[in-house]
Amino acid sequence: MERPDVLERAKQGDQEAFAVLVDPQLARLDATARLILRDPDLARDAVQEGLIRAWRDLPRLREAHRFEAWLYRLTVNACFDLIRQRRRRPIEVELEASDAPVVPDHAAALIEAELIDRALGRLEPGHRAVVALHFLVGMPLTEVAATLRIPVGTAKSRLHHSLKTMRATVPPPGDPAPSTVSGGQLA
């Protein structure tokens, strides 16, 4: 079955066709929302809201070849809506790509996830969205910009500043950060 055919059936209200279009994107949509929101439960809510918006607005979708970018834009916008509603930044995040190979060294993976979480925590949601779409989803910056409806220069600037901020947060390899011991002294 051709994809344009499936898209047309979904536009006409076929739920199974819609599922065929959306299912391959679910894990990455969820991972993107988790990186932006930094809360797994809120991320699921944002993905669900994005899918509801997609189902509702699908008959009006003009550019069939842009379906995935449109779906990401709806999900990212749902993330931003949740952030505006909550007016807080949760600190819990699960940084585990759903399609990544299993990492045998769990301690190193936990340390790396903590460092990335700390670095992402210093970013504004719009900047986290650029980082998530570019690095997690693998979108080129031109597509990130189109998805977020921002100029390409803004996407490049946000990525540049995000990486700069994240690098300042994460110590260089082999340079252990000083740890605090009792009494507030550095070890």
Beta strands, then each sheet from edge to edge (+ up, - down):
end
